[in-house]
Amino acid sequence: MALELIRKENDIKELSDEQLGRLAGEIRSFLIEKISRTGGHLASNLGVVELTMALHLTLDFPEDKLIWDVGHQSYTHKLLTGRKDGFDGLRKYGGMSGFPKRKESACDSFDTGHSSTSISAGLGYVEARELLGQDYTVVSVIGDGSLTGGMAYEALNNASRLKSNFIIVLNDNNMSISENVGGISRYLNGLRTAQAYTEIKKGVEDTLKRIPGRGDRIVSQIRRTKSGIKQLFVPGMFFEEMGITYLGPVDGHDVKSLVKVLNEARRVDHAVLVHVITKKGKGFPPAEENPSRFHGTGPFDIETGEPTESARTDSYTQVFSKVLTDIARKDDKVVAITAAMADGTGLSAFKKYFPRRFFDVGIAEEHAMTFAAGLAAGGMKPVFAVYSSFLQRAYDQTLHDLCLQDLPVVIAVDRAGLVGSDGETHQGIFDLSFLSSIPNMTVISPKNRWEMADMLRFAVDFPHPVALRYPRGAAYEGMKEFRAPVVYGKSEVLYNEKEIAVIFVGHMAELADQVRKEIKNAGYSCSLVNARFVKPVDTELLDRLAENHRLFVTIEENVLIGGYGEQVTEYASSARLPVYVRNIGIPDEYVEHGNTDILRREVGLDSSRIAEQAVKDYLMIKG
């Protein structure tokens, strides 16, 4: 097998043409087999097999720098740099990451995980290369979905001024996670059919240049004109107008053509964009037919493509989807917004029933937030569903455009807390901190599926900005007997005892309940409180609890700095409450990939350790 001959970087260059011809198929078979067991990003990786091979045939690693936008399509790159044996532990705790990691290999030039960053990072490498007088090639690969992100255009604007080589590969598969939308998508659709025009352009330019004394000047004049003839000669006019040479489109599954155009791109003395057409999910029919389903997949049956692990209950996302759709049937002012994540955020059902009130803005969280603010200012009730780790990208717009004007927008913060296998770039462990820092923002988090529904209904009718925070995975079905009405700023007391009070945030309910049981088994009295509102903190309840409790234990799946517990501690100190506060949360560090149960134990979110610490603190207080 050709794949067996790849033991380290650059080994691909030693393969014969016959072996190269087999390699793509072997890589696809290997990826399908491994990901069917471990789960992972399948469709995106199947789509870039030949492109990655061509890049490795063209570049020298680790000297040359290859930067993958987002990075979830780097599996073939990992294979071709000798990490084949790591795939059994892919995305598992202590195993190989599903994204590029500089600490994992010198061939990974830049850590990525969010979209639209690769051109900026690549440009930084280019300028560092020139300032240090070094000589290596820099290639940034960006998808057409990521090209909807504004940061990409900020970088292109600066790249256009380069006087040295920088290669941008546009991997165009007409998909981000969901199908692409908007003007850029339509523009690229036109370019995909422009191969004939590209050939005409080159032929006409070569002919004109041969005219003695005047050829170069004529070509230069044609390049500068804004008339229709340029549309004919230069299909990539958008990029060419910026001063970035456009090459393509080229078949992204033809290795020889890709190597040829990449070598041509290396000879350009400024920024050059290579437009590559690929098919997401190529080589595995279920992924070709449903690339969104196989963007990030759990284990599946290779024969059928069906998941081998089925959820026993609705996820929080599914509860959100069902309840929001029900609300929208009764209130025609409710609108929903996604940033290219209709499936992942559960808004596909809303789109089906209310297409006119559904907005997919592409990978553009910043725009989505200000767009939502505009909708609210215009009298609508916007609900922006977004993953916690992607909401970070819209912090300024949340602060400046939404909360400054106190506009009634619901931010449905999905995938909050530890999300597991995608690792540091995707853990939703900062949202409580950055949202709580913004004036006019209200932050709520449900303990179970029923409170999720109640809080969503509360949020949609709330006349101010509100963030509803919930995790990935199955909605907790315990504590069904506790369903007090959601009242602004009020927590929910589940068990009212004395001495020790455990106060939890949202989906820490099951863990907190177990902590309480272990404290009681150790012989101590313990109250249990559902915070509900992270902001504002229910200080009236804290005052009452302080009358007959000596210890508060706060539990949240968020970094401790700026989180709920820190707010409780600050209030207890400023109000001089006669209590000691122990905050349980995530330390000041990034959390790597792995099973969430393992990760919680690693960061100290396990019931035995928390209960043990609580008893220790209580005994210390008692003296």
C-alpha positions in Angstrom: 0.0 0.0 0.0 1.2 3.5 -0.9 0.0 4.9 2.4 2.3 2.5 4.3 5.3 4.2 2.7 4.4 7.5 4.3 6.3 7.6 7.6 7.3 11.2 7.8 6.9 14.5 6.1 8.0 14.7 2.4 7.9 10.9 1.9 5.1 11.5 -0.6 7.7 12.8 -3.0 9.4 9.4 -3.2 6.3 7.7 -4.5 6.0 6.6 -8.1 3.2 7.9 -10.3 1.4 4.5 -9.9 1.6 4.7 -6.2 0.4 8.3 -6.2 -2.5 7.2 -8.3 -3.5 4.8 -5.5 -2.8 7.0 -2.6 -5.9 9.2 -2.6 -8.2 6.1 -2.5 -6.2 4.6 0.3 -6.3 7.8 2.3 -10.1 8.0 1.9 -10.6 4.4 3.0 -8.3 4.9 6.0 -10.2 8.1 7.1 -13.6 6.5 6.7 -12.6 3.5 8.7 -11.0 5.5 11.5 -13.6 8.2 11.8 -16.4 5.6 11.8 -14.9 4.4 15.1 -13.8 7.6 16.7 -16.1 10.2 15.2 -14.7 13.4 13.8 -14.8 15.8 10.8 -15.3 13.5 7.8 -16.9 15.4 4.9 -14.4 18.3 4.9 -11.4 15.9 5.0 -12.6 13.7 2.2 -13.0 16.8 0.1 -9.3 17.9 0.3 -7.4 14.7 -0.1 -6.0 15.5 -3.6 -5.5 19.2 -2.7 -3.4 18.2 0.4 -1.4 15.7 -1.7 -0.6 18.4 -4.2 0.4 20.8 -1.5 2.8 18.2 0.0 4.2 17.4 -3.4 4.9 21.1 -4.0 6.1 22.2 -0.5 8.9 21.2 1.7 8.0 20.5 5.4 8.5 21.8 8.0 10.4 24.6 6.3 7.4 25.8 4.2 4.4 27.0 6.1 0.9 25.6 5.5 -2.0 27.2 7.4 -5.4 25.6 7.4 -8.4 27.9 8.0 -10.5 26.4 10.8 -8.3 23.3 10.6 -10.9 20.5 10.7 -9.8 19.5 7.2 -6.2 18.7 8.3 -6.4 14.9 8.7 -4.7 14.1 5.3 -2.0 16.6 6.2 -1.5 14.7 9.5 -1.3 11.4 7.6 1.3 12.8 5.1 3.5 14.1 8.0 3.8 10.7 9.6 1.0 10.8 12.2 -0.9 7.7 10.9 -0.6 5.8 14.2 -2.2 8.7 16.0 -5.6 8.2 14.4 -6.7 5.5 16.9 -6.6 8.2 19.6 -8.0 11.0 17.4 -9.8 13.6 19.5 -9.5 11.4 22.7 -8.0 12.7 25.9 -4.2 12.6 25.6 -4.5 11.6 21.9 -4.1 13.5 18.6 -6.0 16.6 18.1 -8.6 17.0 15.3 -7.1 20.4 14.5 -3.5 21.6 13.7 -1.4 21.9 16.8 2.1 23.4 16.8 3.0 21.5 19.9 2.0 18.3 18.1 4.2 18.7 15.0 6.6 21.2 13.5 4.7 20.7 10.3 1.6 22.4 11.9 2.4 26.1 11.4 -0.5 27.7 13.2 -3.1 26.5 15.7 -6.6 27.0 14.2 -10.2 26.2 15.1 -12.2 29.2 14.2 -12.9 30.5 10.6 -11.5 33.3 8.5 -8.1 33.5 10.3 -5.7 31.8 7.9 -5.0 34.7 5.6 -4.1 37.0 8.5 -1.8 34.4 10.0 -0.2 33.7 6.7 0.4 37.3 6.0 2.1 37.6 9.4 4.4 34.7 8.4 5.2 36.4 5.1 6.1 39.7 6.7 8.2 37.9 9.4 10.0 36.0 6.6 10.9 39.2 4.7 12.0 41.0 7.9 14.3 38.2 8.9 15.6 37.6 5.4 14.4 34.0 5.2 13.3 32.0 2.2 10.3 29.7 2.5 6.8 29.5 1.0 3.7 30.4 2.8 0.3 28.9 1.8 -3.0 29.7 3.5 -5.9 27.5 2.7 -9.4 29.1 3.2 -12.8 27.7 2.3 -15.5 29.5 0.5 -17.6 29.4 3.6 -14.9 31.1 5.7 -14.6 33.7 3.0 -17.9 35.1 4.2 -16.2 36.2 7.4 -15.2 39.8 7.4 -11.7 39.1 8.9 -10.7 37.4 5.6 -11.3 40.7 3.7 -9.4 42.7 6.2 -6.4 40.4 5.5 -6.9 40.4 1.8 -6.9 44.2 1.8 -3.4 44.1 3.4 -2.2 41.2 1.4 -2.8 43.2 -1.8 0.1 45.4 -1.0 2.7 42.6 -0.8 5.8 42.7 -2.9 6.7 39.1 -2.2 5.1 35.7 -2.7 2.1 34.6 -0.7 -0.2 31.9 -1.9 -3.9 31.8 -0.9 -5.7 28.6 -1.8 -9.5 29.1 -2.0 -11.0 25.6 -1.3 -14.4 26.1 -3.0 -17.0 23.3 -2.2 -20.0 25.6 -2.0 -20.3 24.7 1.7 -19.3 25.9 5.1 -21.1 23.6 7.5 -24.5 24.4 6.0 -24.8 25.4 2.4 -23.3 28.8 1.7 -25.4 31.9 1.3 -25.1 35.5 0.1 -23.4 37.5 -2.6 -19.9 36.0 -2.2 -21.4 32.6 -2.8 -23.1 33.8 -5.9 -19.9 35.4 -7.1 -17.9 32.2 -6.6 -20.7 30.3 -8.4 -19.9 32.3 -11.5 -16.2 31.7 -11.2 -16.7 28.0 -11.0 -17.8 27.9 -14.6 -15.1 30.3 -15.8 -12.4 27.8 -16.8 -12.9 28.5 -20.5 -12.6 32.2 -19.9 -9.4 31.7 -17.9 -7.8 30.0 -20.8 -9.0 32.7 -23.2 -7.5 35.3 -20.9 -4.1 33.7 -20.9 -4.2 33.1 -24.7 -5.2 36.7 -25.4 -2.6 38.2 -23.1 0.2 36.0 -24.6 -0.8 37.1 -28.1 -1.0 40.8 -27.2 2.3 40.8 -25.5 4.0 39.6 -28.7 3.0 42.9 -30.5 6.3 44.7 -30.9 6.7 47.8 -28.7 3.0 48.0 -27.7 2.0 44.6 -26.4 2.7 45.1 -22.7 1.1 48.5 -22.7 -2.1 47.1 -24.3 -2.3 44.3 -21.7 -1.8 46.9 -18.9 -4.6 49.1 -20.2 -6.9 46.1 -20.5 -6.1 45.1 -16.9 -7.0 48.6 -15.7 -10.3 49.0 -17.5 -13.6 48.5 -15.7 -15.4 47.7 -18.9 -17.2 44.5 -19.7 -14.2 43.1 -21.6 -12.4 42.7 -18.3 -15.2 40.5 -17.1 -14.4 38.3 -20.1 -10.6 38.3 -19.7 -10.4 38.1 -15.9 -13.1 36.0 -14.2 -11.4 36.6 -10.8 -11.8 40.4 -11.3 -12.7 40.9 -7.6 -9.3 39.6 -6.5 -7.4 41.1 -9.4 -8.8 44.5 -8.7 -7.3 44.3 -5.2 -3.9 43.5 -6.7 -4.1 39.8 -6.0 -3.4 37.5 -9.0 -6.2 35.0 -9.6 -5.4 31.5 -10.9 -8.2 29.1 -11.6 -10.6 27.6 -11.2 -8.8 24.3 -11.1 -10.2 20.8 -10.4 -9.4 20.1 -6.8 -9.4 16.4 -7.4 -6.8 16.4 -10.2 -3.4 16.2 -8.5 -1.3 16.9 -11.6 -3.3 20.0 -12.4 -3.1 21.2 -8.8 0.7 20.7 -8.7 1.1 22.6 -11.9 -0.9 25.6 -10.8 0.7 25.6 -7.3 4.2 25.7 -8.9 3.0 28.6 -11.1 1.7 30.4 -8.0 5.1 30.1 -6.3 6.7 32.1 -9.1 4.4 35.1 -8.5 6.2 38.0 -6.7 3.1 39.1 -4.8 -0.1 37.7 -3.3 -1.8 35.1 -5.5 -5.1 33.3 -5.1 -5.5 29.8 -6.4 -9.2 28.9 -6.8 -9.8 25.2 -6.3 -13.1 23.4 -6.8 -13.7 20.4 -4.6 -16.6 18.2 -3.5 -17.2 17.9 0.2 -17.5 14.3 1.3 -16.0 13.0 -1.9 -15.6 9.2 -2.1 -18.2 8.3 0.5 -21.8 8.5 -0.9 -23.6 9.2 2.4 -21.2 12.2 3.0 -21.5 13.4 -0.6 -25.3 13.3 -0.3 -25.4 14.9 3.2 -22.2 16.8 3.9 -23.7 18.8 6.8 -24.5 15.5 8.6 -20.9 14.4 8.2 -19.3 17.7 8.9 -18.7 16.6 12.5 -20.0 13.1 13.1 -20.0 10.6 15.9 -19.2 6.9 15.2 -21.2 5.5 12.3 -21.8 2.3 10.3 -19.7 2.4 7.1 -22.2 0.5 5.1 -25.2 2.7 5.8 -23.7 5.9 7.1 -26.1 5.7 10.1 -24.9 6.6 13.6 -24.0 3.7 15.8 -24.7 5.7 18.9 -28.3 7.1 19.2 -29.4 9.7 21.8 -31.9 8.4 24.3 -33.5 11.7 25.0 -33.7 15.1 23.3 -30.7 17.4 23.5 -30.9 20.9 24.8 -30.6 22.0 21.2 -33.6 19.9 20.2 -35.6 21.3 23.1 -34.7 24.8 22.0 -35.7 24.0 18.4 -39.1 22.7 19.3 -40.0 25.4 21.8 -38.8 28.3 19.6 -40.8 26.9 16.6 -43.9 26.7 18.9 -43.4 30.3 20.1 -43.0 31.5 16.5 -46.3 30.0 15.5 -48.0 32.3 18.0 -45.9 35.4 17.6 -45.1 36.6 14.1 -42.5 39.0 15.4 -40.1 36.2 16.4 -37.2 35.8 13.9 -34.2 33.5 14.0 -30.6 34.1 13.0 -27.7 31.7 12.5 -24.1 32.1 11.3 -23.9 29.2 8.9 -25.0 26.7 11.7 -28.7 26.1 11.0 -28.4 22.3 11.6 -26.0 22.5 14.6 -28.1 25.1 16.4 -31.4 23.4 15.7 -32.8 26.2 13.5 -33.4 24.0 10.5 -37.0 23.3 11.7 -37.6 27.1 12.2 -36.3 27.6 8.6 -38.7 25.0 7.3 -41.8 26.5 8.9 -40.9 30.2 8.7 -38.5 30.7 5.8 -39.2 34.4 5.6 -38.3 34.9 9.3 -35.1 32.9 9.2 -31.8 34.4 8.4 -28.5 32.6 7.7 -25.8 35.3 7.5 -22.9 33.0 6.8 -19.8 32.7 8.9 -20.2 36.2 10.2 -21.0 36.3 13.9 -20.1 40.0 14.3 -22.6 40.9 11.5 -25.2 38.6 13.0 -25.2 40.4 16.3 -25.5 43.9 14.9 -28.1 42.6 12.4 -30.1 41.2 15.3 -29.8 44.6 17.1 -31.2 46.3 14.0 -34.1 43.8 13.8 -34.9 44.5 17.4 -34.7 48.3 16.9 -37.1 47.8 14.0 -39.7 46.1 16.3 -38.9 42.4 15.8 -38.0 39.8 18.4 -34.7 38.3 17.2 -33.2 35.1 18.5 -29.5 34.6 17.5 -28.5 30.9 18.1 -24.7 30.6 18.2 -22.1 28.3 19.8 -20.4 29.7 22.9 -17.0 29.6 21.4 -18.1 31.4 18.3 -20.0 34.1 20.2 -16.6 35.3 21.4 -16.1 36.7 18.0 -19.0 39.1 18.4 -18.1 40.5 21.8 -17.7 44.1 20.6 -21.0 44.1 18.8 -22.7 42.6 21.8 -21.4 45.4 24.0 -21.6 48.3 21.6 -24.5 47.6 19.3 -26.8 45.5 21.4 -26.4 46.2 25.1 -25.5 49.9 24.9 -28.9 50.4 23.3 -30.6 47.9 25.6 -32.2 46.1 22.7 -34.4 43.0 23.2 -32.3 40.3 21.5 -32.1 36.7 22.7 -28.7 35.1 22.4 -29.1 31.4 22.5 -25.7 30.3 23.7 -25.4 26.7 22.5 -22.5 24.3 23.3 -21.7 26.2 26.6 -19.3 24.6 29.0 -17.0 21.7 28.1 -17.8 20.3 24.6 -15.2 17.6 24.5 -13.5 16.2 21.5 -12.9 19.5 19.5 -10.7 20.8 22.3 -9.3 24.2 23.3 -10.8 26.2 20.4 -14.3 24.9 20.9 -14.7 24.7 24.7 -17.5 27.1 25.7 -15.9 28.0 29.1 -15.6 31.8 28.8 -19.1 33.1 28.0 -20.3 33.6 31.6 -17.3 35.8 32.2 -17.5 38.0 29.1 -21.3 38.3 29.1 -21.5 39.1 32.8 -19.1 42.0 32.2 -21.5 43.9 29.9 -24.1 46.4 31.3 -27.8 45.7 30.5 -27.0 42.0 29.8 -29.1 39.4 31.6 -27.6 35.8 31.7 -29.7 32.8 32.5 -29.0 29.0 32.4 -31.5 26.1 32.8 -31.1 23.1 35.1 -33.1 20.7 32.9 -35.2 20.3 29.8 -38.3 21.8 31.4 -36.5 24.8 32.7 -34.9 25.2 29.2 -38.4 25.6 27.7 -39.6 27.9 30.5 -36.5 30.1 30.2 -36.7 30.4 26.4 -40.3 31.6 26.7 -39.2 34.1 29.4 -36.3 35.3 27.2 -38.4 35.9 24.0 -40.7 38.2 25.9 -38.0 39.9 28.0 -37.6 43.6 26.9 -33.8 43.7 27.2 -30.8 41.7 26.0 -30.7 38.2 27.4 -28.3 35.3 27.0 -29.7 31.8 27.5 -26.8 29.4 28.1 -27.1 25.7 27.6 -24.7 22.8 26.9 -24.2 20.2 24.2 -25.8 16.9 24.6 -28.8 15.3 26.2 -31.1 17.5 28.2 -31.2 16.6 31.9 -34.5 15.0 32.9 -34.0 14.9 36.6 -35.5 17.4 39.1 -38.7 17.5 37.2 -40.6 18.1 40.4 -38.9 21.5 40.8 -40.5 23.9 38.3 -41.1 27.3 40.0 -42.0 30.1 37.5 -39.0 32.0 36.1 -38.9 35.4 37.8 -36.4 38.0 36.8 -33.3 37.9 39.0 -34.5 35.1 41.3 -32.8 31.9 42.1 -34.7 28.6 43.0 -34.2 26.9 46.3 -34.5 23.2 45.8 -33.6 22.0 49.3 -33.6 24.4 52.2 -31.5 23.3 55.1 -28.5 25.0 56.9 -24.8 25.2 57.4 -23.6 24.5 53.8 -25.3 25.8 50.7 -24.4 24.4 47.3 -25.3 26.9 44.5 -25.0 25.6 41.0 -25.3 27.1 37.5 -27.4 25.5 34.8 -26.4 22.0 33.6 -24.3 21.5 36.8 -27.6 20.4 38.4 -26.9 16.7 38.4 -23.4 17.1 39.6 -24.5 19.5 42.4 -27.3 17.2 43.5 -24.7 14.4 43.9 -22.4 16.7 45.8 -25.2 17.5 48.2 -25.9 13.8 48.7 -22.3 13.1 49.5 -22.1 16.0 52.0 -25.2 14.7 53.7 -23.8 11.1 53.7 -20.8 12.6 55.5 -23.1 13.8 58.2 -23.6 17.4 57.4 -26.6 19.6 56.6 -26.8 21.0 53.1 -29.1 23.3 51.0 -29.2 23.1 47.2 -29.9 26.2 45.1 -30.4 26.6 41.4 -28.8 30.0 40.5 -30.9 30.4 37.4 -29.7 34.0 36.9 -26.0 34.4 36.6 -26.6 38.1 36.0 -28.1 39.6 38.0 -27.0 37.6 41.0 -29.9 37.0 43.5 -28.3 39.0 46.3 -31.5 38.9 48.4 -31.3 35.1 48.5 -27.6 35.3 49.5 -28.5 37.6 52.4 -31.1 35.1 53.6 -28.8 32.1 53.2 -26.1 33.9 55.2 -28.4 33.9 58.2 -28.1 30.1 58.8 -25.3 29.0 56.5 -21.6 29.2 57.2 -20.3 28.0 53.7 -21.4 28.7 50.1 -20.1 26.3 47.5 -20.7 27.6 43.9 -20.4 25.2 41.0 -20.2 26.3 37.3 -18.7 25.0 34.1 -16.9 28.2 33.2 -13.5 29.7 34.0 -13.4 30.9 37.6 -12.1 34.4 36.7 -15.2 36.6 36.0 -17.6 33.7 36.5 -20.7 33.4 38.7 -18.8 32.2 41.8 -16.5 35.2 41.6 -19.6 37.5 41.6 -20.9 35.7 44.7 -17.6 36.0 46.4 -17.4 39.7 45.7 -20.9 40.3 47.0 -20.3 38.3 50.1 -17.2 40.3 50.8 -18.6 43.7 50.0 -21.8 43.0 52.1 -19.7 41.5 54.9 -21.8 38.3 55.0 -20.6 36.0 57.7 -19.9 33.2 55.3 -16.9 31.5 53.5 -17.3 31.1 49.8 -15.7 28.2 47.9 -15.8 28.6 44.1 -15.7 25.4 41.9 -15.1 25.9 38.2 -12.5 25.7 35.6 -8.9 27.0 36.3 -7.3 29.8 34.4 -6.2 27.6 31.5 -7.3 26.2 28.1 -8.9 22.7 28.3 -7.7 20.2 25.7 -9.8 17.7 23.8 -11.3 14.5 25.3 -14.4 12.9 26.7 -16.3 15.5 28.8 -16.5 13.1 31.8 -12.7 12.8 31.8 -12.2 16.5 31.3 -14.5 17.3 34.3 -12.5 15.1 36.5 -9.3 16.6 35.3 -10.4 20.2 36.1 -11.9 19.2 39.4 -15.6 19.1 38.5 -16.3 15.7 40.1 -18.7 15.2 43.0 -16.3 13.4 45.4 -13.6 16.0 45.3 -16.1 18.9 45.6 -17.9 17.3 48.6 -14.5 16.5 50.2 -13.4 20.1 49.8 -16.7 21.4 51.1 -16.5 19.3 54.3 -12.9 20.3 54.8 -13.8 24.0 54.4 -16.7 23.6 56.8 -14.6 22.0 59.5 -12.0 24.7 59.1 -14.7 27.4 59.6 -16.1 25.7 62.7 -12.6 25.6 64.0 
